[in-house]
Structure formats: C-alpha cells, structure tokens
Amino acid sequence: MATRPLEGSDRVALPNARAVGPADPHERLEVSILVRRRARAALDEHVSRLAHGDRMSGPLSREAFAAKHGASAADLAAVNAFARARGLTVVQEHPARRTIVLSGTVAQFNQAFAVVLKRYEFPGGSYRGREGVVQIPEELAAIIEAVVGLDNRPQARAHFRLRAARGADSVRSPPTARSRAAAAAAVSYLPTQVASLYQFPPGGAQGECVAIIELGGGFRPQDLAAYFAALKVAAPTVTVVSVDHGVNQPTGDPNGPDGEVMLDIEVVGAVAAGASIAVYFAPNTDAGFLDAITTAVHDTLHKPAVISISWGGPESAWTSQAMTAMDEAFQAAAALGITVCVASGDSGSSDGAGGRAREVDFPASSPFALGCGGTSLRGTGGQIASETVWNDESTGGGAGGGGVSAFFPVPTWQQGLAATSAAGTRIALSGRGVPDVAGDADPETGYDVRIDGADTIIGGTSAVAPLWAALVALANARNGRPAGYLNPLLYAHPSALRDITTGDNGAFAASVGWDACTGLGTPVGPEVVALAGTLGA
C-alpha cells in the first residue's frame, strides 16, 4: 500500500536524551488521530469577520459548529476502516473535535504508521519516543491532519514560581544590590487584592464556567475549603473532567504540578466568585494537551466560555502538526465565543533555551490565544504605586516570557507593530508577537495561596492566565454575553490597558505601546469590561 509522510510530523529526540532500546512491542498505548474539518473556508471567513470587528452574527453554538465544521461521517469511516485493517481498536470518536482515538500495541502502531518506537532516557526521566516522520496511506493523505500520542515525552511545563526562601537565595548566589532590594521590598497579595488594584468589577460571575487545563498533579478539596473559608469567599464548585485517563492526583509536592493546579483554581475562584470551574486533567503529552483543549472547547455539558492554560513549552519543542492542530482548536474556540488565556512563560526572552536564544512559548504564541505576560506590581493605599516588567533572572527567579514567533505569521491586528530590543532598537515584527496582555507575576510581589496543606506565596505567568480568565468571566456575567475572541478588539482599543514602559525580559525591553515583554499592558478593569460588552452589540 502506497504511503506518504504526514506533513509536520517530524520528530527529533529530546536534548540530552539517548535511545536505550526498542519500546516493548506488547506495550499498549492510545493515539489520537485528527481529521480535516468541513467548510474550512467558511470558518476562516467567520473568524476573519470577528477579527475585523463584524460581530453581528454572534458566536456559533457548539451544536451548530459540530454540524457545519466537524468531521464528516465519510472521513471518520475511512479512518475506522484503516484502523480495523491493522488490528487497532477505536476507543473514542468525536466528530466536533475531529478526533478518533485508537488503541493498540507498539508493534501494531509501528506497522500502521511506519515508525520505530524506542525507549529514551534523559536526565530526570524516560519516555517512549520516535524520530523522523509518520507515514500514512496515500488514500488518507487528504483526510488525516495529525497523529499524536505515539511519542509520550513530557510536552509542556507549568509556568509558576514559588517564592524562594531567603536562605535558598543566599545559597544559590551571593546577594547583589538588586537581590537585597527585592528581598527587602517583597510583598504578597491575596488574589482579591490584585483584582482590586486592577479595578476588577464587583458582583461575581454567577452562571459562568471557567475551564482550566492541567497536565498533572491535583487538588485536595479540604485545602480549597480551608483557603476560601479564610478568604471569606464562597468556595467554587469544582468539577474534574478526565481526558485520556488523566485524573486529579495530588503529588504532595507544592513545587510540582500541585502548585499549578491549586494556583489556577484559587485565583479563578477568588476573583470570579460564583463561577463554576471545570478542571480538565490530561497526561503531559502532545496528545493529552491537545485532547484536553478540544474536550473543553466542545464540552456541551459544562459549556465553558473561558479557558485558562498555564502550561507550555518553546515552539522548537513542538511538531508543527501539533501546533497547527492546537491553533485550529483555538480558532474553533474563537468561533464559539470562547476566550482562551495562556501564560507566556517564566524564562524571559529565551523561554529556557539558554544562551542568547530567543524563543516564545507555545501555546501562548497561537494568534487565537490571549498571551499573558508578567509584571512586578506594587500597591499603596489600594492604588498601583509602580508596575514594571517582571525580571528576576539575575537571582534565578525567572522573568516574563515574550518575543516573536518563528512559526505563526503576524496577525492582522498586529500589523505595523515593532518590538523594542534591550538595546533600544525597534524591530518590525516578522511573526506573531507575544504576549498580548500582562498582570502581576513576580514571586516577590506574589499571590498568597494554599498548596498541599501549606500556605505559601507563588508567582509566574501561571497566575496571570487565570487572573485574566477570571476578569473575562466577570465581564461575561456583567455584560450578559461572552467576550470571545478579544485580541483584535484589545489591539484596536489599547486604552483599556495600563501601558508598562519600564524593564526588560532579556532580549526585549518595555516601551510605549505594545512590547514583547508585557504586550499592551495590564488591565484597567472597567475599561476591559466595557469593551467586552460591545461584542455582539
């Protein structure tokens, strides 16, 4: 049977990983197949009209979207026939998500997709992986757009930073004038205090549902009960949604994924009081991440209108098929009136790539995501006293991610913008600029949270994504309509944000207007809510 390479499926081994032998041929695994959508041109046109301010038709319902833009029965049947012929089992089929999940052994998947799955070891772990491209039958080349899950390497990292103990600071590096000043001036806030500084509206977000994507860890209900009781805010209704066998499984390590899960829930629950929260737990793989997002987008039971994502990784760590598939999921969210808020990363302009590298974090770099960068926020008397770019990299404390995408072109609403280098040079955007907006992320001006039974202080752009998600939920409740795809509107009305003009994240500096550190700036609550209220009006 003739085959051809699946475009964008090329994989290389993780840095510092080595193959130690073939994967167990009897090991069972599940693989997600993404097929083409119907009426793609019509969807592109619909979302383009949204981007240009034509919102009279309003968002599509999930049912209408599935009927018009989901997978066709013929395409699903073709993949089903391919699976049966190779001894693979179809364990899930979802037309709206355009996803078929297949189960089989390593040997069966090796044969079905002409790959050689191996075991790899790297410092700190191991994974089942592949190198090279996936091969698909010639007759399915126009149907199959992505094959994810063959490789189960850890795909993303959580973007939070616990505030380091002062003793740990002194062991890591000798104190500098900057580190001594930061330590002396360290403050922390309850999420409600941060919201107050940004003038978020009162009144709660009753009737709204916020989706949170998590790739590990978990929460303990007794911790949430204790936290919200101390905060004197009614504890939110939190529902766990299992994706690809992901579960709520606390590790007991506050510096592990539990820190992410608890931070996200506590920020959303405190700021958007009354909103329900659906937490989609999935494995930390490309398949798990994609499936969690598509599940949330097309969830007809919980119907979230906002999605918060605080996980990601450098664009260079992703296959282009996975980035394209996730970007298309965010495009679907835009058409459905769902706002997707994504943390931009905690490792400055290098995104952890080291040296002089310039990388942006995905999925924050998707043009259909609201990329959320980080600041250092200080308030006095209930007012903002100062706000600068978050950058504590000199003391190992991290910095807000931002820069220019090497994968996504410049979206229409960023045309004509330029990034300012740390040296002060203005550089016209050659790709999608990240982030779009920002908020408090510095652990030295961090958030008071409770994780694994202990009260602690946390920062990172992981806090900014749920903060913005909570603001959008508040706006949705107040305006009686979903904000949806906010990016074009915010760029057309930058006065809804407080411009941050001081600081840098390594290669890029803050400047008047949009910059590659804090985007358009931090929220002016009433302005953002009023702006969101114009959607569909």
Summary of the structure (lengths in Angstrom):
residues: 537
radius of gyration: 22.3
end to end distance: 54.6
largest distance: 72.4
contacts: 2065
relative contact order: 0.14
helix: 31%
strand: 27%
